């Protein structure tokens, strides 16, 4: 049985909020805009006749567990005895997380609903989709006892306590910003409390509110012979300004007046929420996937939503996906990977981001060859790496990440982000048929073509379809790719195989889009560039090595799996069947199949445990990109891994279940290990592509 | 020479804000509403020809200093070489803190101006008094050099960077909430920057803004042969809701539209600010005090203002003084000690707090004898310990601190706070002559008299002027005093000598106030109670011991200095000269003089280093209370400590200069030691009473 001892985020859409539980003996809890995991002890359990048992969601739960067994119950009062792993069953799926013990069941629900386009949706539909709440149900079985049982749901390290007491509500909040509540009920005494610790609360017949203290929750006294299911709404509410640089508020503040409003709405909508969750879970269960794959998809999706923000800038919706604990906003080289997920659920968000990138985060540069940085050639349009960080939008045309004269990491990704705009734009149009948008943005696609070609070579006659010039924005350093923390095999942009294949895909996308809009000459020019790229890349295949080296026109001997990434875009645009029959594209596709088959070997581009190693010369491997390339291998290149498939999936699931268990999803593993940087990462959702196989 | 190596807060009035520097090799910096010391490295210094020197206001400055000498300047770039203590002169006074080295001078100014009554003041006067800024001047002398010098003023751990660029301003802000700026100038290039570290900035010819990074500041390039004085405004701006429970905003948001507004106003008002500071410093310099006393007053005042908040609840001003890092709001047993300071500067704040306590934080209880808690007797009005915590106002009638059934610390202070309302109210009326207020609050004083007498004894015939019954709010436990963390000698309220003398003072105050308002019978009744108290306390003098034991009617043998505290109030009300001539008061005053003289002995109520030990049975001693009792000893009881005075003062100054050097002012020392709890404490300002001697 795989371990159940790992953190998971439970997050509504668009609120940058999380309720995190799951890692034993570790903190989690509630937070809005937290760069990482909240640091609250979570106490869910019951007390009866001097025995108190909890789910193990608090710091030192396991070492304290030992204490509880070895020490007599002396001055410290009733000890908390956490459930051990072998006493708990956890059922974790895409829309639910259910923890079951002998007499306690904790269910956490996050319905996977689409966020409708705010410009088109009804008030009620949008309100429901972005209601900033997580639905919890705590069931305790006191049916076989003759003593009363006190059940509790509480958080430690709970700042700025306030109680919530409405006509109907019983609950607690931290400064009105987050909190939880249940309905007042006639059959069971449910009360809020704030105490110095959980034990102090349990010692008192009457729970009390001590505002100075920091352990807050609700407790319910269950009579003997009764089983009680307590619905608890967990909610979030950030009033007022949400971001700086652009003056926005959370869209949900237009639909809900306060935290109490949110909690009441959650409790009132409980049946529909549960039905939505059951339906989402069933869809995943019925998909033709193994259990490891199901876990990976569920976990990726759980991590995604805590990164999302639906903001309103005046009347205009602004969709932001944050880059996990790095908190960069709409990192464009993540957007292109989130594309596959958003196009399933929230297509309008892709348009929204592309429009923001064009209107505010595009720029124009000049370009130069690496050996003559003093000679600038015409460049063109491109887009910034991101739109800001920590809820501060950077000034127009600037990212938080990119710097001049910066070697390696934190240099510019000019060419990569240019290609990403083209690929996202074409995919959005193709997936939605939104011709109005395409017409509105025709000029941008045309600018992008010119800009890409200028970065190939200033002399049209000497172009080969691949990037050869760096942006002037880099100063005396060179452009990088999204693989910023890897070695040159993936990090360097110029002559990079990964980027070259994406350029090929972008030229093909441009051809399609420009032809659709009637720009026949430019479509033809794009096609020519695509053919050049295909030829250049295929020609770089080294028969002795058995693969295409990572850096073209160099003595690089690195082999990289992401060589195949670009294939996904013509596939999604419906171009691939035709390309397979037509040179030079057929040759490129065949060569990439050969390349991948030859490098996917133990010790080369497979780690010992069968997990995928993106580059033969780096131990740094990224789940999101591996998932994408797995999909491409199977769906586009026809690989069948047979029995090995489960081994791969199991190894990748172990990255998250074990490697990043205390952090939620992480997208960067060094031989399966991580130090926790970049946790709650969103990019893992590339694996929803598996649902299409 | 006393050490200069200690933290000091520089704070405007009413903004709960601080700019903290001074402790070597430790963090400080900027914060609003921080419960303790901000944790930012502060870099103030210059770089020229490969040499970079800083004031030592950042973590590990001193160990890094060693590094700078022993290591070659390799990959890490230019090393920061902090000034050592023997290279720096610090001049620290009530309104300025000046750091001088060979070529650098840092001046920090906080003018000690009164906050006028917002209901009466002009818009401009109030704006100026509560402008949330601290005025800094950085002077660097490059006159003797042929190289350019780059001066800098920067903070590390600076979240949510934004640059401030107005027509006139060059500066940086953290999310618009705090920041600093100078004026753009023609003669020197002054630029904002945000970098990964100070060294990274110094390596670049052109400082850059990297939004992702966390070291932000301004730098100025000083040409060879020039000396430059750079005025820097450090500002704070908390927009929107300031507190919960009561919906308030900072008053200054009515006067200033943004952080930029604040900074511009500070820079424009520079000459008047400096004149105010010079005048405040001169007043302290001219006072008949020794240097240790001057330091103690200056340090207490520096710590006070960071605790203050001038809020607006609709049209109504709300004054809050927070309890240092404990963040309790308007703790009433501190208010009564802040009284002496506020009555010098901001008398209206006393009225404001008393009105809040009456209107929202008063309650009525019943009372009981300790040996028959089941039999409740009439009690009366009293007031809560505080109004909330962490900027959350507690519900009306409840403090954040007090709890039922709580032994010791966190029990109720019912009788003490009742007495405090009476004493503050009488002092406010006497000090201001505000008859309107007295008329409006006549009923409260009358209620207070009845309530005090009910806590003495339900049978008027059996009263002795001293508290004998505990509030029903305590449940099965007993009332405590402000000395909550001491042993019973000061902690227990019932029969407590300290509280008994304060009750005597309160009855005298009530007599005066009620007579003034024409309630002759009640005035007489108050006088009778005062006489009873005087007799009871004086009679408790133990000739064998040579003092009055701390707990009357018990076998306590503790001796306490705060026995004399209550004397301050009749002294301030102008009653004492008459009382000295009249029994039983004369007897009480004489007995207290005898008491104090006999216990102020080394090893008893003096620590080895001559610092004052409040209780003979506890090593816990509080500067604020010691200062108050020193004043009473000299001014009221006629003590002359002669040569010893300086020894006392030096020992108390060492508590703050050395004992709490990393924390700012602390008000609780255990044999001169502290673990840092309750830092930035406000109560030390009792020592402004020394200015009246």
Boltz contact constraints between the chains, C-beta under 6 A:
constraints:
  - contact:
      token1: [A, 160]
      token2: [B, 390]
      max_distance: 6.0
  - contact:
      token1: [A, 160]
      token2: [B, 392]
      max_distance: 6.0
  - contact:
      token1: [A, 175]
      token2: [B, 244]
      max_distance: 6.0
  - contact:
      token1: [A, 210]
      token2: [B, 403]
      max_distance: 6.0
  - contact:
      token1: [A, 211]
      token2: [B, 389]
      max_distance: 6.0
  - contact:
      token1: [A, 211]
      token2: [B, 394]
      max_distance: 6.0
  - contact:
      token1: [A, 211]
      token2: [B, 400]
      max_distance: 6.0
  - contact:
      token1: [A, 212]
      token2: [B, 389]
      max_distance: 6.0
  - contact:
      token1: [A, 212]
      token2: [B, 400]
      max_distance: 6.0
  - contact:
      token1: [A, 212]
      token2: [B, 401]
      max_distance: 6.0
  - contact:
      token1: [A, 240]
      token2: [B, 240]
      max_distance: 6.0
  - contact:
      token1: [A, 244]
      token2: [B, 175]
      max_distance: 6.0
  - contact:
      token1: [A, 244]
      token2: [B, 176]
      max_distance: 6.0
  - contact:
      token1: [A, 389]
      token2: [B, 211]
      max_distance: 6.0
  - contact:
      token1: [A, 389]
      token2: [B, 212]
      max_distance: 6.0
  - contact:
      token1: [A, 390]
      token2: [B, 160]
      max_distance: 6.0
  - contact:
      token1: [A, 392]
      token2: [B, 160]
      max_distance: 6.0
  - contact:
      token1: [A, 394]
      token2: [B, 211]
      max_distance: 6.0
  - contact:
      token1: [A, 400]
      token2: [B, 211]
      max_distance: 6.0
  - contact:
      token1: [A, 400]
      token2: [B, 212]
      max_distance: 6.0
  - contact:
      token1: [A, 401]
      token2: [B, 212]
      max_distance: 6.0
  - contact:
      token1: [A, 403]
      token2: [B, 210]
      max_distance: 6.0
